[in-house]
Amino acid sequence: MGNILFDEYQMNSTTWVCLSSLIMIAVYFKFRRFWSVRNVDLIGLICFAPGLLLVSHGLLPRGYVWLFSVGSFFLVRLLLDPTMVRRPLLEPNLSASGLTFAGAAMLVFLIYNVVTPRPTKSDVEGAQWMDMLLARHESPEIQTYLHEHGPGYPLFFIFSTFSSKTAPGEQTDDVQYNRALTRSVFTRAAAILAHLAVVLGMVLIGYRHFDNVHTGVAAATLYLLLPYTADYTPRVDHVVPAALLVWAVESYRRPAIAGTLLGLAAGVIYYPLYLLPLWCSFYWRRGLVRFGLGVLLVLALLVGSLAFTASSLGSFAAQLRQMFGFMSEMVYPTNLTGFWAAHQAVFLLPVFAAFVALCASMALWPAQKNLGTLLGCSAAIMLAAQFVKGYEGGIYMAWYLPLLILTIFRPNLEDRVALSAISEGWTRRRKQ
């Protein structure tokens, strides 16, 4: 009986794409308002799935082109979102209690998908590399890995190394295997907690900032239903930054906390640094000092921690360049993977320049920023970062998907501005 109930079972990815797409249409599609923007957004989210399937089956050029095409549609959609003033409440076709049950069930299955696999090859290598890095041991293999997967915080990338290949040598007395088993427990626990943080953060944003808990539950359940979430559940480097960004938005009324979370996200994966013009402009009239101190403090702590993994001043400088993108893919185009590996890498530099111009323009546009523009424009910047990320750009969808889904579901938030939502000092807080 136990073998029947608990035998390991993996659903085919194509089957799950079809099943989840049908469920999303049944729950979220507005059949009485066929031409609504909500329906277009839902179909767009479903259209990500074929690109993911192509990539997972090794058809990389076509898969990345598909993902970039759908991503381009949503980038334009997000940039136009501030102009969409009329935002009627379009509730899902399922009640709040039904959505809560569905979301909890999906979360349990995703956690099972993380917990059940045995230690993989990346657990063995990650444990070895972590020991070497903490022991300040220089390794060309580690430097090559960081160079290919960066830019970002070196220790985070070593911790989040991932491979689906099963680790060799399952002997219980094998010290290396036991070390890998310990490492796998920590990485999988981090992935589970990060997914829980994303879901809880989305629900709280709906409850506290959208004044509608049903909307928050609907957004979180849609995130869990997406085929991407099921395929990349164990990827710590995908979901941890997503959790930090979601909670930065949830904490927008507390600039110091929001700055700390955004600074931590920028420190570990680099690209949220380009959110700073947008967020500084939002806090310009109130809260800018507290937000800036939060960002600077956490970045300073991360930079200081590099001293514990650097063997020399030169090694410290190399890790600092790695953390802040000075050794990014644009400088060494020969190591590109994903979309840019199959296409002319010479076009990456002008695309990167356009990306920087877009991020800088967020300091001036939209002129009057509210929570809605902060949410949508943050999603747009993190989506645009996929176009300039040399390592598997387009695959790191968790960096923007929760923010994109919240933007799709959000009501009119023009009254959520810094002057009215943020207190004048450190201790007093205004109610919104």
Secondary structure as GFF3:
##gff-version 3
##sequence-region A 1 432
A	DSSP	alpha_helix	2	6	.	.	.	ID=ss1
A	DSSP	alpha_helix	13	28	.	.	.	ID=ss2
A	DSSP	alpha_helix	37	46	.	.	.	ID=ss3
A	DSSP	alpha_helix	48	56	.	.	.	ID=ss4
A	DSSP	alpha_helix	60	80	.	.	.	ID=ss5
A	DSSP	three_ten_helix	81	83	.	.	.	ID=ss6
A	DSSP	alpha_helix	96	115	.	.	.	ID=ss7
A	DSSP	alpha_helix	121	134	.	.	.	ID=ss8
A	DSSP	alpha_helix	140	149	.	.	.	ID=ss9
A	DSSP	alpha_helix	154	159	.	.	.	ID=ss10
A	DSSP	alpha_helix	175	204	.	.	.	ID=ss11
A	DSSP	pi_helix	205	209	.	.	.	ID=ss12
A	DSSP	alpha_helix	213	225	.	.	.	ID=ss13
A	DSSP	alpha_helix	227	231	.	.	.	ID=ss14
A	DSSP	alpha_helix	236	250	.	.	.	ID=ss15
A	DSSP	alpha_helix	255	269	.	.	.	ID=ss16
A	DSSP	three_ten_helix	271	275	.	.	.	ID=ss17
A	DSSP	alpha_helix	276	282	.	.	.	ID=ss18
A	DSSP	alpha_helix	288	305	.	.	.	ID=ss19
A	DSSP	three_ten_helix	306	308	.	.	.	ID=ss20
A	DSSP	alpha_helix	313	323	.	.	.	ID=ss21
A	DSSP	three_ten_helix	333	335	.	.	.	ID=ss22
A	DSSP	alpha_helix	339	342	.	.	.	ID=ss23
A	DSSP	three_ten_helix	345	347	.	.	.	ID=ss24
A	DSSP	alpha_helix	348	361	.	.	.	ID=ss25
A	DSSP	alpha_helix	371	384	.	.	.	ID=ss26
A	DSSP	three_ten_helix	385	387	.	.	.	ID=ss27
A	DSSP	three_ten_helix	397	399	.	.	.	ID=ss28
A	DSSP	alpha_helix	401	409	.	.	.	ID=ss29
A	DSSP	alpha_helix	418	421	.	.	.	ID=ss30
###
